[in-house]
Amino acid sequence: MLRELRDVVGHSATPATAGDRGDWTIDQRWDDYTPAEHAVWRTLFERQAALLPGRACDEFVAGMRALPIDANAIPDFRRLSDVLVRHTGWQIVAVPGLVPDDVFFEHLANRRFPAGHFIRKPDELDYLEEPDVFHDVFGHVPMLMNPVIADFIQAYGAGGLRAQRLGVLEQLARVYWFTIEFGLVRQHGQLRIYGSGIVSSHSETRFSLEDDSPNRIAFDLVRVMRTRYRIDDFQETYFVVDSLAALLDLARIDFGPVYERVRRLAELDPAEVLPDDSVISRGTGRHHRKARND
């Protein structure tokens, strides 16, 4: 699983990790990747490629097919950007690791996706302290080929800059977390994955769809903005959208009144289920009870 040691928004970093440029971007230096690093990418790619058919959403599959991404080597960000720019106007920029919130939002608002350029070690295939090139590229980039997701993430970047000014970043961060990182969507009469934190994780791919432990609840904006999330384990609740088009509806509303409403309501624990929730499947909580008792 990906254990991302981030702040509530998920993108902060210390100045020691900053690049030389004001926007924190660096050169990917693709030629510097070692055979061992490409081998880690291949291992991660091949096991997810075997697991995702019938589990990943159609848009992820289509994006993966259209991009220069395969098992052979860590992708070159320049080649990815060449394809993305033509389709949705996005490009991939390399960063040294986690970046400050305002930098992250500024990149997204301008259709630049900041991706970590490093890859995890062979003994960290299922545990990682911060997102690497596999999470950022394999997990996120195929979805940027979809016009709805492309527009939604740009709107999220612009909204993040506003949320900083309003002091409501924590609430907006939960929307990103429970959609772009850990979202599920209804397709073909079943649940499919579109969240990058799931689709890039071998263990959470199965857990999110097939385990009886987590709750699966229909997406509701206010409900999501009230709900705390897990950064150290699988999610206790996954939120489900009826279609990806529903996400773009969020980009068209005024969040100001929503923030005011959320401020007046109590926060919710990650596992909490409310009487008025539209519950798709109520979890047993078995996994997290066991984790707490161990």
Helices and strands as residue ranges (DSSP letters): G 15-17, G 30-32, H 35-51, H 58-66, H 77-87, E 91-95, H 101-109, E 112-116, G 122-124, H 133-133, I 134-140, G 141-145, H 147-166, H 169-176, I 177-181, E 184-187, E 190-193, H 196-199, H 202-210, E 215-218, H 221-226, E 237-241, H 245-250, H 255-263, E 279-281, H 286-293
